[in-house]
Amino acid sequence: MFISIISLILLFVCFYTFPQWNWFFLLAVSFGFYWSMAGTPLLITLMLIIVATYFLGHAIKRHQTKPAQKYFIVVGIAINLLPLLILKYAPHFVPNLHWGIIGVSFFTFQAIAYLIDISTELAEPEDHFGHYALYLAFFPKVLQGPIERAHDLLPQLKSTSQINWKNCFENLKYALFFILLGAFKKFVVADRITPFVDEFYDHHVEYMGPLALIPLCLYSFQIYFDFSGYTDAALGVARLFGVKLTDNFRSPYFAVSVADFWRRWHISLSRWLMDYLYKPISFSLRKQKTFSVHFAIFITFLVCGLWHGTTFNFVIWGCLHGSYIILAGITARPRSILVQKLGLKKSPFLSGFNIIITFLLITLTWIFFRAENIYTSLAVLQNLFCYNNTSYSKEQFLFKQDSYDAIVMIVSLITLFIFEAVTEKEKFALQLRRVPFLLSWCLYSLLLFVILFFSVHGEKKFIYFEF
């Protein structure tokens, strides 16, 4: 951690002192960072994909005929998916083979989007090899996204040579807020929830009925604050260098439907699946009308599940989300008529009810995401709808680990959800830039103190590092 902070400070100083070499500094640090986190084989994989897709992008642009472009796109998709499939599936067939795939799912999808966007003229192939390499390897987002589009990120990376010390403090104030917010989410909230969730899944047979719902809800919070914590920190680090990445989360647990949830959760992946999978499938089956929409939704979420993992659990997780959305579409009209007859169309109670139901539906799907296998998932579901007087009480569960941790966890969760309910991160960060210098740094110092004082000791990796 100390070495990483020192390296980031040195990069920051070099970045603003020698702006003409910014792309080189960022690329060198990006490769070094990915190598330190993922190892030599995955760094070589990233480099090979960079080289292959760089030349394939130019080949697609040179060959204007559809058959030729289609050929190069198919080759590009195969080159990107092959290492992803090998890394994901080989451990299932080769005993005692364990290797990480950290970041691969993200930069391969980004490379595929780049090639397709060139063929549809949404993007131009990048001539500067260094800029393109940085587009795929940019260190704040290479491990867990967001999955950026070429027309969004490349112009920003190319313009970093024009940045100077005048932009420094403006970027620094904005960046520190997101970095500290992400650290609070991860080290104070998500990591503190971890032992409660682990306790439940390690002894799930002891938790039945409504009591089982508590740790299931806690996992919903854990994965959200773990993943969004990383994303917030990535947004902050990128802004240190004048780059604005896509915000992957917009208060997903305030969604009023599962479709709305996916407009707020892992936004860059949702857009990728929408543009490069759902739309092509539904367009190719457009004559089938309703069937094409439902089929495209189901296949899209099936692929989404497989993107996350290769076990049957992830297949069920993806299919459940697809089924939720399809069922909501089928029942949309009768539900609308019922709401109008009851006079609840503009009622805040209806929105609150929809938020609660959506959260519970999403929480049920997370069982398949977290459980080790399908048997554990089904056992947890069975226990959820059973009741046994010998199971733990609510108080015993919450305070079984540590009453101090339970109180800090509850207060932290309430604080974060109040923050999300009353404002948006982006707007709050912009308002902080207008706050007097001394006051803003007092706020940052206070938040840093809270993080250092209440953070959980011991290193716990980010959940999405596995995907």
N, C-alpha and C positions, 0 to 999 in steps of 0.2 A: 504493500500500500504506500509506504513512504517513498520507495523508488518511483512509483507511478506518479505521485504528486510532484516530485522533483522534476521528472521528465516533462510533465504537463506545463510546469512553470517555465522550464527552459524553452520548450516549444513556443509558448506564449510570447516570451521575450524575443526570440528569433523571428517569429511571425510578424511582429509589428516593427522590428528593426530592419529586416531585409525583405520587404514585401515582394520584390521581384522573384524571389525564390520560394514563395509560399507553397506553391503546388508540390515542390520537391520536399520541403520540410514535412508537410502533411502526409505525403505518400510514404516517406521513409518511416515516420512514426506509425502510420497505419499498418505497414507490413510488420514492423517490429512488435506492435501491440498484438496483432493477430497471431503472430508466431508464438509470443509468450503465453497466450491464452489457449491456442488450439494445437500448437505443435507444428513440426516441419511438414509432415505429409499433407495436412490441410492447407498450409500456406502454399505449397506447391500446386495443390488443386486450384486454389484461388488464382494463382498466377497463370496457370494453363487456361482457365476459363476466360481470364482477361485477354490473353493473347488471341485465343480462338474467336471470341465474340467481337473483338476489335476488327479483325480482318473480315469476318462474316458480315458485319454491319456495312462495311464498304462494298463488299461483293453484292449485297442486296440492293444497295443504291445504284451500283453500276449496271446491274441487269434489270431492266424495266419490265421484262415480260413476266407474266404471272407464274408460268411453270418454273422459270429459273428462280424467282423470288421464293416460291413455295419450297423448292428444293433446298435452298440455303437456310430457310427458316426451320425446316424439319431437321436438317443437320445440326443447326444451332441448338434446338430444343433437345435433341438426342445427346449432344455433348454436355449440356447442362444437367440433364436428368440422370445420365448414366452414373456419375459419381454419387449423386444424391441417393439413387436407388441402391447402389452397392453398399454405401455407408450405412443406410438404414436397414437393409434386409440381410446382408451377409452374416451379421451376428446370430440370426435365427437359424442359419444352416451350418455354420462352422462352430463347433464346440469351443468354449473358453475364449472366444474372440470378443473383445470389448474395446471399442474405440468410440471416441466422441464425434459428433457431427456439428459441433458448435459453429453457428453462423452459415453453414452450407445452404440450408433451406432458404435463407434470406438472400444471399448474393446470387444464387442460381435463378431464383424467381425474378430478381431485378435485371439480370442479364437477358433472360427470355423476354421480358417486357421491352427492353431496349431494342432487340431485333424486330419484334412485331411492330413497335412504334415506327421504326424506320420504313418498314414495308407499307404501312398505312399512311406514311408521310406526316405523322405526328411528331417526329423527331428527325434530326439530321445526324448522320454518322459523325462522330467526333474525330477530327484530324489529329489533334494532339494526343499522342499515346499516353503521356503522363496524366493528362486531365481525365482521360477515360479510365485509366487504372485507378485513379483516386475516386472516381465516381462509384466504382464497385467496392473499393477497399476502405473508404473513409471510416476511420476508426470509431467514431462515436456510434455509428449505426451498423457496423459490420457483424456484430455478434447477435443482436436481437432486433434488428430493424430500427426504424421503419423502412419498408420497401419503397424506395424513392424512384420516381420517374425521371427520365433523362432531361426532359424539358423543364423540370422543376429544379433539379439539383446541379446539373452541369453548368448552367450560366452563373450560378452562385460561386461554384468552385473556381471558375475561370476569372471571376471578378475579384478574387481575394488579393490579387496583385495590386489592386488600387486602394487597398485598405491602409490606414496609417494610425498613428497614436491619437489622432483626434477622435477616432471611433472607439478607442480602447475602453474608456470608462463607461461609455453608454452601453457597449456590449457586455462589459463586466458586471454591471448592476443587474442587467436582465439575466445574464447567465447564472449568477450566484443564486438567485431566487430559485431557478429550476433545479440546480444541482442540490441545493439544501433541501428543497421539497422532496426530490427523489430519494435523497439519503434518509430523510425522516420516514417516508413511506416504507422503505426497505428495512432499515436497521432498527427502527423503533416499533413499527407496526407489523409488517409481514413476518419478520424473524421472530417476533414475540408470539405471534399466533402459531407458528410452526409446531412447538411441543404439544399444544392442545390438539391440533389436528393429527399429529403422529400418534398421540396417546389413543385417540379414537380408532384410527385404522389398525393400530397394533392390537387392540382389544375390542374390536367392533361387536363381538358377540355379547358384550356386557352392557351395551347401550341400546335401548329399545324405546319405541314410541316417540313422543315429542322430544325427549331428551336427545335422541339421535340427531334431531334437526339442528341443534345448537352447533356442534362441530361441523356439520355440513355447511351451514351458513358461514362459519368461520373460515372454511376453505375458500368459499367464494370471495371473501375479503382478502385472504392471504394471496391468492393468485392474482387478484386485481392490483393490490398495492405492491406486490413483488414485481410484476411486469410493468405497470405504469410508473413505478419508482425508477426502474432502469430507463424507461423512455424519457421521463422528465430529466434525469441526469444527462442523458444523451443529447436532449434538446439544449440543455444548458452548456455543455462542453462544446457543442457545435457552434452555439452563438458566441462563444469566446472568440471564434475565428470568423465571425461575420456570416455564418451559414445558418439558415432557418430550415430545420427539418420538419416533416409532417408530424403533427401531434396525433398519436395513435389512439388517444382515449378522450372521450367527452362525457364524463359522468355516466358510464354504461348502466349502473344500477338504478338510475332514474328513468330508464327506458320504459315506455308504456306497452311495448310488444316485443316479441323476439326479433322481428325484422328491424325495429327501432334499436334494439340492443346491438345488432350487427352494424348499424350506422354509427355506433358510438364505441364499439370494442374493436381493437386491432384494426383500425380504420384503413391502414395502408394495405393489409392483406385482404380485407373485404372489398376494396376497390379493385385490387388485382384480380380476384376471383370473379368479380362482376364484369370487368372489361375483357378479360382474356379467356374466360370459361363460360360463364352464364350467358352473356350476350351472343357469342358465336353459336352455342348450342340452341338457344331459343330462336335465333334467326334462321338456322338451318332447318328447323322444324316449324317454321312460322305458319305453314298451312294447317297444322294441327291445332292451332290456337291455344286453348286452355291446357291441353295436354303438354304442349311444348314448354309452357311456363313452368308447370309442376315438375316435369321431367328434368328441365334445366336446373331448377332449384335443388332437386334431390341429388343429382350428379355433382353439382357444385359443392354441396356440403359433404358429400361422400369423399370427394377429393380433399376437401378441407380437413376432414378427419384423418385421412391417410397422410397428408402433409405433416400433421402433428405426430403421428406415430404409426407403427406397423401392426400393433396388436388389435385384436377384435374389439377391445374396449374403445379405441379411437374411432373405429368404423361405426359403432353404435352411437358414440358421442356426436359424430357428424350427421348421421342419419336422423337422430332425434331433433337436432336443430332444423334440418330440412323439413322433417315431418311437421314440426310446430308451425313453420311458416306456411306450408301448403295447407294445413288444416285451418289456419287463421284466414287464408285467402278464400277457402271454400265456404267458411261460415261468416264471412264479413257482412254480407247483405242481411241475413236474419238477425245478426247481432246488432246491426245498425237500426233495424226496424224496432227491435226490442228496446233499445236505449231511448229511441224517440218516443215510444209509447209510454215509457216510464218517466219521461221528462228529465232524463239525466245527461243529455247531450253536453251541456255546458257545466255540469256539476264537478267541482273539485274532488268530490268523493269518488267519482268514476275514475279520474286520473290516478288518485291514490290507490284505488283497488287494482287498476291495471298494472301499476308499478309493482305492487306486492306480488300479484300473480305471476308477472314476468320474472321477477327475482326468484321466486320459488321454482318455476319451471327451469330456469337457468341453473339453479343450485342442484336440482336433480341430475342434470346432465354432467355436472362436475364430478359426480360420484364415479362415473366411468373414466373420467380424465385422471382422477387421483388414485383410484384403487389399483393394486398390482395386477389383478387379473379379473376375468369375467365372473369367477366364482365369488370373489370378495365383493364385487359390485352388486351381484344379485343378493348376497347375504345381507349387505347393508340396506338395500331396498326392502327386503323382507322384514328386517328388524324395525325399520322406520314405521311400518304399519302394524307393528305388534306392540304389546305392552306387557311388562313383567315387573311385579312389585320388588323383585330382587335387584333390579337395575339401579344404577347410581341416581342420586337426586341431582337437580340442576346445580345446587351449591357445591356438591361434592365434585362434580366435573370441573366447574370453573376454577375452583380453588385447590384441585388435586395437585396441580403443578406448583403454584406459588401464588399466594393471595396478592402479593405486590405486582407480579406480572399480570394477573387478571385485571387489577384495577387500572394499571397503566394502559393495558390493551383496550379496555372499554372506553376510557377517557380519550385516548388517541383516535379510536374509530369515530366516536361522536364528533370530535373536533374536525376531522377530515371531511366527514359527510356534511357538517354544517358549512364548512368552507366551500364545498362543491355546490351546495344548495343556494348559496347567496351570491356567488361570483364565479367567473371563469378564470382559469390560470393565466391565460394570455392577457386578458384585460387587467387583471391584478398586477401582473408584471409590468405592463405599460404604465399603470398608475404609479408604481414604485419608482419608475424612472423620473417622474416629476417631483418626487419627494426630495426635500433638501438632503444634501450629501450626508451630513452627520447623522440625521435621523434614520436614513435608510441603512447605514452601516451599523447603527445600534440595533435595528431589527434583525439584520443578518447575524450579528454577534449573539443575540438572544437565541435565535433559532439554532445556531451552531452549538451553543451551550446545552440546549435541550437535547439535541441529537447525541452529543458526547455523553451526557449524564444518563439518558434513558435508553441508549442503544443496547442491543443484546450482544454480549461478548461471545466470541467464537465465530469462525467464518462459515457462512451458509451461502451456497451458490444460488444464483438466480434460477427459478424454475424453468424458464424458457431457454436456458442454455442447453437443455436436452433436445430441443427441437430445431 
